[in-house]
Amino acid sequence: MAEFYVYNSLNPNKVVKCNISFRYFIIKRVKGEFVWTLEIGTTHTDSNGDAIAPQRVYSVSVANFDEMIEIALAKICAQIDWSPLTTDKSAPKVTSNLPLDDDSDVDIGQNVYITLEDSLPSAGIDLSEMKVTLNNGVVDFDITNELDINGDPYKYDIHWEPPKRVRSRY
């Protein structure tokens, strides 16, 4: 069993200890197969002072390991009283970008790189309403669906490459 700590980004002063373990069970099927399960629990109480039941995941694989931990942990954390919560008063900021803001001569084939960060305490960056447009001086082009986005809710690296162009010489 391994122990780890969880905190709410809107209340970094409250920390909850959790544990994670693998357990195996014997399934009474034709061959008496072993099934590994993931179990996540805490001794912390819920918002009513009652014990929080451990979360068990019965279909753990290498492909879904991280996702299953996040889902189980979210179910546990949803039962905890995290108050008092801090108000998220600041908007996320662009901490780096290429091409630079003052570049006046940008090649049409230039890749675009942007880093968005949200300082703690915060609720994180919500990308669901994000819209990115490219302006050629006349028309805005929506390139939101063409972005490559990596990171977590507090720091995202955004990358865009212009589509391939066919060039002809006469």
C-alpha positions as CSV (number, residue, x, y, z in Angstrom):
1,M,0.0,0.0,0.0
2,A,1.3,3.5,-0.9
3,E,0.2,6.7,0.8
4,F,-0.2,10.0,-1.0
5,Y,-1.7,13.4,-0.1
6,V,-4.4,15.4,-1.9
7,Y,-5.3,19.0,-1.6
8,N,-7.9,21.3,-3.2
9,S,-6.2,24.0,-5.3
10,L,-8.7,26.5,-3.8
11,N,-7.7,25.5,-0.2
12,P,-4.0,24.6,-0.2
13,N,-4.1,24.6,3.6
14,K,-6.2,21.5,3.9
15,V,-4.5,18.2,3.0
16,V,-6.1,14.8,3.0
17,K,-4.1,11.6,3.2
18,C,-5.1,8.7,0.9
19,N,-3.8,5.3,0.2
20,I,-3.7,3.1,-2.9
21,S,-3.2,-0.6,-3.2
22,F,-3.6,-3.5,-5.6
23,R,-5.5,-6.4,-4.4
24,Y,-6.3,-9.6,-6.2
25,F,-9.3,-11.8,-6.0
26,I,-9.9,-15.3,-7.4
27,I,-12.8,-15.4,-9.7
28,K,-14.6,-18.8,-9.6
29,R,-14.9,-19.3,-13.3
30,V,-13.8,-22.2,-15.3
31,K,-10.2,-21.7,-14.5
32,G,-10.3,-19.8,-11.2
33,E,-8.7,-16.7,-12.8
34,F,-7.0,-14.0,-10.7
35,V,-8.4,-10.5,-11.1
36,W,-6.3,-7.5,-10.0
37,T,-8.3,-4.6,-8.5
38,L,-7.2,-1.1,-7.6
39,E,-8.4,0.2,-4.2
40,I,-8.2,3.8,-3.1
41,G,-9.3,5.0,0.3
42,T,-8.9,7.5,3.0
43,T,-9.5,7.7,6.8
44,H,-10.7,11.3,6.4
45,T,-14.5,11.7,7.0
46,D,-17.1,13.1,4.6
47,S,-18.8,16.4,5.1
48,N,-21.2,14.8,7.6
49,G,-18.5,13.2,9.6
50,D,-19.1,9.7,8.3
51,A,-16.4,7.3,7.0
52,I,-15.8,7.5,3.2
53,A,-16.0,4.1,1.6
54,P,-13.0,3.1,-0.4
55,Q,-13.3,3.1,-4.2
56,R,-12.5,-0.1,-6.1
57,V,-11.7,-0.4,-9.7
58,Y,-12.0,-3.9,-11.2
59,S,-10.8,-3.3,-14.7
60,V,-7.4,-1.9,-14.3
61,S,-4.9,-2.0,-17.2
62,V,-1.8,-0.2,-18.3
63,A,-3.8,1.8,-20.8
64,N,-6.4,3.1,-18.3
65,F,-4.4,3.2,-15.1
66,D,-4.1,7.0,-14.7
67,E,-7.7,7.6,-15.7
68,M,-9.1,5.0,-13.3
69,I,-7.1,6.6,-10.4
70,E,-8.4,10.0,-11.3
71,I,-12.0,8.8,-11.5
72,A,-11.9,6.9,-8.2
73,L,-10.1,9.8,-6.4
74,A,-12.6,12.3,-7.7
75,K,-15.4,10.3,-6.1
76,I,-13.6,10.3,-2.8
77,C,-12.7,14.0,-3.0
78,A,-16.3,15.0,-3.9
79,Q,-17.4,13.8,-0.4
80,I,-14.9,15.9,1.5
81,D,-15.7,19.4,3.0
82,W,-12.9,21.5,1.5
83,S,-14.1,24.8,3.0
84,P,-13.1,27.5,3.4
85,L,-12.3,27.9,-0.3
86,T,-10.3,30.8,-1.6
87,T,-11.8,32.9,-4.4
88,D,-10.1,32.6,-7.7
89,K,-9.6,36.3,-8.5
90,S,-7.0,36.2,-11.2
91,A,-7.3,35.2,-14.8
92,P,-4.9,32.8,-16.5
93,K,-1.9,34.5,-18.1
94,V,0.1,33.9,-21.3
95,T,3.6,33.3,-19.9
96,S,5.3,32.7,-23.2
97,N,4.5,32.9,-26.9
98,L,6.2,32.5,-30.3
99,P,6.1,34.5,-32.5
100,L,6.6,37.4,-30.1
101,D,4.0,40.1,-29.7
102,D,6.1,42.7,-31.3
103,D,7.2,40.6,-34.3
104,S,6.0,42.6,-37.3
105,D,7.5,40.3,-40.0
106,V,6.2,36.8,-39.3
107,D,6.5,34.2,-42.1
108,I,3.2,32.6,-43.2
109,G,4.6,29.2,-42.4
110,Q,5.6,30.1,-38.8
111,N,4.5,27.7,-36.1
112,V,2.8,29.2,-33.1
113,Y,3.6,28.3,-29.4
114,I,1.7,29.6,-26.4
115,T,2.0,28.7,-22.7
116,L,-1.0,29.5,-20.5
117,E,-0.6,29.4,-16.7
118,D,-2.9,29.9,-13.8
119,S,-1.2,30.7,-10.4
120,L,-2.4,28.9,-7.3
121,P,-4.7,29.2,-5.5
122,S,-7.0,28.9,-8.5
123,A,-9.7,26.7,-10.0
124,G,-7.5,26.0,-13.0
125,I,-7.9,26.8,-16.7
126,D,-11.1,25.9,-18.3
127,L,-10.5,25.3,-22.0
128,S,-14.0,24.4,-22.9
129,E,-14.9,27.9,-24.0
130,M,-11.5,28.8,-25.5
131,K,-11.4,30.0,-29.1
132,V,-8.2,30.8,-30.9
133,T,-8.3,32.9,-34.1
134,L,-5.6,33.8,-36.6
135,N,-5.9,37.2,-38.1
136,N,-4.3,37.9,-41.5
137,G,-5.2,41.6,-41.3
138,V,-8.5,41.2,-43.1
139,V,-10.3,38.1,-41.8
140,D,-10.2,36.1,-38.5
141,F,-9.7,32.3,-39.0
142,D,-10.8,30.0,-36.2
143,I,-8.0,27.5,-35.7
144,T,-9.2,26.2,-32.3
145,N,-9.8,22.6,-33.6
146,E,-6.3,22.5,-35.1
147,L,-4.4,23.1,-31.9
148,D,-2.2,20.5,-30.1
149,I,-2.7,21.1,-26.4
150,N,-0.7,19.4,-23.6
151,G,-0.5,20.0,-19.9
152,D,-2.8,20.1,-16.9
153,P,-5.4,22.6,-15.6
154,Y,-2.7,25.0,-14.2
155,K,-0.3,25.1,-17.2
156,Y,-1.1,24.3,-20.8
157,D,1.4,24.3,-23.8
158,I,-0.5,25.1,-27.0
159,H,1.0,24.5,-30.4
160,W,-0.3,25.2,-33.9
161,E,1.3,24.5,-37.2
162,P,0.0,26.0,-40.5
163,P,-1.5,23.4,-42.8
164,K,0.7,22.0,-45.5
165,R,0.8,24.2,-48.6
166,V,1.2,23.2,-52.2
167,R,3.5,25.5,-54.0
168,S,3.9,25.6,-57.8
169,R,6.6,27.2,-59.9
170,Y,5.9,28.5,-63.3
